[in-house]
């Protein structure tokens, strides 16, 4: 059943477009997992040392922004692969 759906999907879409879509999805999922781990680790660090909450929070925001930037770059590369 699944192979029939995949074959029908591949009949109308080139392999590059399918790969770009999978790549964009993986980049988004990877960024979500990474930012989740950053938030989890920051909460644990704040629980251990509440007095350094502002430093931990600032570092967490910077690192999350960097991860999000890399994910956005990956999604843009995957979208460009569709058109090139």
N, CA, C and O of each residue as an XYZ file, in Angstrom:
336
protein
N       0.826     -1.185      0.000
C       0.000      0.000      0.000
C       0.870      1.249      0.000
O       0.667      2.159     -0.803
N       1.836      1.284      0.903
C       2.721      2.448      0.997
C       3.570      2.600     -0.257
O       3.822      3.717     -0.709
N       4.008      1.482     -0.816
C       4.815      1.562     -2.029
C       4.004      2.100     -3.203
O       4.553      2.793     -4.059
N       2.726      1.799     -3.259
C       1.876      2.331     -4.319
C       1.732      3.847     -4.184
O       1.756      4.569     -5.181
N       1.585      4.315     -2.974
C       1.472      5.760     -2.746
C       2.770      6.448     -3.133
O       2.752      7.498     -3.775
N       3.889      5.866     -2.748
C       5.183      6.453     -3.095
C       5.412      6.455     -4.595
O       5.933      7.428     -5.140
N       5.034      5.389     -5.262
C       5.197      5.348     -6.717
C       4.327      6.389     -7.413
O       4.761      7.009     -8.384
N       3.114      6.586     -6.930
C       2.260      7.607     -7.516
C       2.797      9.004     -7.239
O       2.689      9.894     -8.082
N       3.377      9.194     -6.055
C       3.950     10.499     -5.722
C       5.179     10.776     -6.578
O       5.397     11.908     -7.008
N       5.977      9.751     -6.824
C       7.184      9.930     -7.623
C       6.889     10.110     -9.104
O       7.711     10.661     -9.836
N       5.737      9.656     -9.547
C       5.403      9.772    -10.964
C       5.229     11.231    -11.379
O       5.568     11.596    -12.505
N       4.711     12.061    -10.493
C       4.472     13.449    -10.839
C       5.544     14.403    -10.353
O       5.538     15.574    -10.732
N       6.454     13.942     -9.534
C       7.447     14.823     -8.925
C       8.836     14.281     -9.232
O       9.082     13.077     -9.160
N       9.737     15.193     -9.576
C      11.103     14.734     -9.839
C      11.773     14.349     -8.525
O      11.327     14.736     -7.444
N      12.822     13.599     -8.638
C      13.527     13.119     -7.454
C      14.183     14.261     -6.692
O      14.287     14.200     -5.466
N      14.626     15.296     -7.388
C      15.240     16.452     -6.723
C      14.229     17.185     -5.853
O      14.558     17.623     -4.751
N      13.012     17.320     -6.339
C      11.979     17.999     -5.552
C      11.616     17.191     -4.317
O      11.420     17.747     -3.236
N      11.529     15.884     -4.482
C      11.228     15.025     -3.348
C      12.340     15.090     -2.307
O      12.070     15.155     -1.108
N      13.586     15.071     -2.766
C      14.721     15.173     -1.849
C      14.765     16.512     -1.143
O      15.113     16.582      0.036
N      14.413     17.588     -1.856
C      14.395     18.911     -1.246
C      13.331     19.001     -0.162
O      13.552     19.605      0.888
N      12.187     18.404     -0.419
C      11.122     18.416      0.584
C      11.521     17.620      1.826
O      11.271     18.045      2.954
N      12.132     16.486      1.611
C      12.589     15.678      2.749
C      13.675     16.418      3.515
O      13.692     16.403      4.746
N      14.580     17.063      2.792
C      15.649     17.823      3.451
C      15.119     18.978      4.272
O      15.597     19.223      5.380
N      14.130     19.698      3.741
C      13.541     20.807      4.488
C      12.843     20.305      5.748
O      12.927     20.932      6.804
N      12.160     19.181      5.633
C      11.499     18.602      6.797
C      12.482     18.154      7.861
O      12.265     18.380      9.052
N      13.560     17.520      7.432
C      14.576     17.084      8.391
C      15.248     18.277      9.069
O      15.557     18.219     10.259
N      15.474     19.347      8.325
C      16.080     20.548      8.920
C      15.156     21.145      9.976
O      15.622     21.567     11.035
N      13.868     21.187      9.706
C      12.920     21.738     10.671
C      12.818     20.856     11.917
O      12.776     21.362     13.038
N      12.779     19.551     11.717
C      12.705     18.631     12.858
C      13.986     18.706     13.685
O      13.934     18.715     14.915
N      15.129     18.758     13.013
C      16.400     18.863     13.726
C      16.503     20.132     14.543
O      17.000     20.109     15.669
N      16.039     21.239     13.987
C      16.068     22.506     14.724
C      15.145     22.446     15.936
O      15.488     22.946     17.007
N      13.987     21.839     15.770
C      13.061     21.711     16.896
C      13.640     20.877     18.029
O      13.508     21.227     19.202
N      14.276     19.779     17.670
C      14.898     18.930     18.691
C      16.043     19.679     19.374
O      16.186     19.626     20.596
N      16.856     20.375     18.579
C      17.990     21.112     19.141
C      17.554     22.213     20.085
O      18.126     22.360     21.165
N      16.556     22.987     19.701
C      16.088     24.074     20.569
C      15.409     23.509     21.812
O      15.494     24.104     22.886
N      14.742     22.378     21.679
C      14.164     21.725     22.849
C      15.219     21.292     23.844
O      15.040     21.447     25.052
N      16.327     20.744     23.341
C      17.415     20.338     24.232
C      18.080     21.547     24.882
O      18.480     21.488     26.045
N      18.197     22.640     24.135
C      18.772     23.859     24.696
C      17.903     24.368     25.843
O      18.414     24.715     26.908
N      16.589     24.411     25.622
C      15.678     24.868     26.665
C      15.687     23.969     27.885
O      15.651     24.444     29.021
N      15.735     22.672     27.646
C      15.764     21.716     28.751
C      17.029     21.877     29.586
O      16.975     21.889     30.816
N      18.154     22.001     28.914
C      19.417     22.162     29.635
C      19.469     23.486     30.385
O      20.017     23.562     31.485
N      18.903     24.518     29.793
C      18.879     25.818     30.472
C      18.010     25.759     31.721
O      18.374     26.329     32.750
N      16.877     25.085     31.651
C      16.017     24.977     32.832
C      16.706     24.195     33.949
O      16.579     24.542     35.123
N      17.433     23.141     33.584
C      18.171     22.380     34.590
C      19.270     23.232     35.215
O      19.490     23.182     36.425
N      19.960     24.016     34.385
C      21.024     24.874     34.909
C      20.464     25.961     35.825
O      21.069     26.287     36.846
N      19.317     26.517     35.462
C      18.700     27.537     36.312
C      18.224     26.923     37.627
O      18.293     27.568     38.674
N      17.743     25.687     37.578
C      17.308     25.012     38.806
C      18.489     24.755     39.737
O      18.335     24.784     40.958
N      19.659     24.504     39.171
C      20.845     24.249     40.002
C      21.446     25.528     40.549
O      21.910     25.564     41.689
N      21.439     26.594     39.727
C      22.031     27.860     40.151
C      21.081     29.011     39.812
O      21.258     29.677     38.792
N      20.098     29.242     40.642
C      19.110     30.288     40.339
C      19.709     31.692     40.281
O      19.153     32.571     39.622
N      20.814     31.909     40.950
C      21.413     33.247     40.964
C      22.010     33.646     39.618
O      22.210     34.835     39.370
N      22.296     32.694     38.751
C      22.853     33.016     37.433
C      21.811     32.863     36.327
O      22.142     32.525     35.190
N      20.557     33.114     36.671
C      19.469     32.923     35.718
C      19.597     33.847     34.503
O      19.373     33.404     33.377
N      19.946     35.097     34.703
C      19.994     36.024     33.567
C      21.103     35.652     32.593
O      20.915     35.765     31.382
N      22.256     35.209     33.094
C      23.346     34.791     32.196
C      22.958     33.554     31.401
O      23.209     33.474     30.198
N      22.349     32.597     32.077
C      21.936     31.368     31.396
C      20.875     31.668     30.343
O      20.926     31.137     29.234
N      19.920     32.517     30.691
C      18.852     32.866     29.752
C      19.405     33.572     28.516
O      18.999     33.278     27.391
N      20.337     34.509     28.733
C      20.928     35.222     27.595
C      21.688     34.274     26.680
O      21.562     34.351     25.458
N      22.473     33.383     27.266
C      23.205     32.408     26.457
C      22.264     31.467     25.722
O      22.525     31.095     24.578
N      21.173     31.080     26.369
C      20.201     30.195     25.738
C      19.567     30.868     24.518
O      19.375     30.229     23.484
N      19.247     32.144     24.640
C      18.622     32.857     23.521
C      19.589     32.975     22.350
O      19.188     32.802     21.198
N      20.851     33.265     22.628
C      21.845     33.388     21.559
C      22.039     32.045     20.850
O      22.066     31.993     19.621
N      22.170     30.980     21.605
C      22.389     29.659     21.005
C      21.157     29.213     20.214
O      21.290     28.643     19.131
N      19.959     29.468     20.748
C      18.740     29.102     20.024
C      18.629     29.886     18.714
O      18.169     29.349     17.706
N      19.048     31.148     18.728
C      19.017     31.939     17.495
C      19.996     31.390     16.468
O      19.697     31.377     15.274
N      21.158     30.938     16.916
C      22.129     30.348     15.987
C      21.598     29.050     15.384
O      21.755     28.810     14.187
N      20.977     28.224     16.201
C      20.402     26.971     15.692
C      19.290     27.274     14.694
O      19.191     26.629     13.650
N      18.460     28.251     15.016
C      17.365     28.614     14.115
C      17.901     29.175     12.795
O      17.322     28.935     11.735
N      19.008     29.921     12.863
C      19.620     30.450     11.645
C      20.149     29.350     10.744
O      19.989     29.408      9.525
N      20.773     28.355     11.337
C      21.274     27.230     10.549
C      20.114     26.453      9.930
O      20.204     26.015      8.783
N      19.032     26.280     10.676
C      17.862     25.576     10.138
C      17.235     26.359      8.994
O      16.825     25.776      7.990
N      17.157     27.673      9.141
C      16.611     28.493      8.060
C      17.485     28.406      6.817
O      16.975     28.331      5.699
N      18.789     28.414      7.008
C      19.711     28.271      5.883
C      19.505     26.935      5.186
O      19.507     26.877      3.956
N      19.329     25.863      5.947
C      19.113     24.537      5.359
C      17.804     24.481      4.585
O      17.748     23.892      3.506
N      16.762     25.080      5.121
C      15.477     25.085      4.422
C      15.582     25.881      3.127
O      15.029     25.471      2.107
N      16.281     27.009      3.151
C      16.439     27.817      1.939
C      17.238     27.059      0.889
O      16.902     27.117     -0.294
N      18.277     26.355      1.290
C      19.048     25.545      0.336
C      18.160     24.467     -0.271
O      18.239     24.208     -1.472
N      17.321     23.837      0.535
C      16.413     22.807      0.003
C      15.394     23.395     -0.953
O      15.059     22.766     -1.956
N      14.896     24.581     -0.667
C      13.941     25.218     -1.567
C      14.636     25.618     -2.868
O      14.058     25.480     -3.946
N      15.864     26.110     -2.774
C      16.603     26.473     -3.985
C      16.903     25.255     -4.840
O      16.998     25.363     -6.063
N      17.054     24.088     -4.206
C      17.311     22.878     -4.972
C      16.119     22.527     -5.865
O      16.278     21.861     -6.888
N      14.943     22.972     -5.478
C      13.765     22.721     -6.292
C      13.851     23.518     -7.600
O      13.497     23.010     -8.664
N      14.315     24.749     -7.518
C      14.290     25.637     -8.667
C      15.553     25.591     -9.521
O      15.546     26.068    -10.656
N      16.610     25.037     -9.006
C      17.876     25.018     -9.767
C      18.047     23.685    -10.447
O      19.044     23.466    -11.135
